[in-house]
Amino acid sequence: MSFDELIKEIKFEVVVDGVALAPAIVQDVDKGDVLMMAWMNEEALRRTHECGEMVFWSRSRKEYWHKGDTSGNVMTVVEWAADCDSDALLFKVRMQGPQVACHTGARSCFFKTCEG
């Protein structure tokens, strides 16, 4: 499916401060670990497609966020897909730089575990 065909199907249904968003899960293509989850609106998805690197919508700053601009942790998109309902996105990426996805300095944002 082409980008233009797929983007028409995406449901940006979570509205925050008037901005329609969809969750974007980011996974390391080589290691398979989930690195982070952030939010994208249609323009962030278009920018990601155009530059080949992850661009998100920052809900707190209310601006576009090109992952790696300040941290050096650039995420290059290898492939992406929408889920069966077209309301969540999954990106498989290769990280460039220090291999850190989380603002805390951890490789992945998912480091708080629970047993059971």
ZIZI-V769392 format. One record per pair of residues at least 24 apart in sequence whose ideal C-beta (glycine too) atoms are under 6 Angstrom apart, sorted by the first residue. I is the first residue (numbers start at 0). J is the second residue. Records with the same first field share a line. If there is no record, write none. Layout:
I: J, J
This chain:
2: 48
8: 85
9: 81, 85
10: 85, 86
11: 40, 41
12: 86
15: 58
21: 88
22: 87
23: 88
24: 89
25: 90, 92
26: 91
28: 77, 91, 93
32: 107
33: 109
34: 100, 107
35: 100, 108
51: 76
71: 96
72: 96, 97, 99
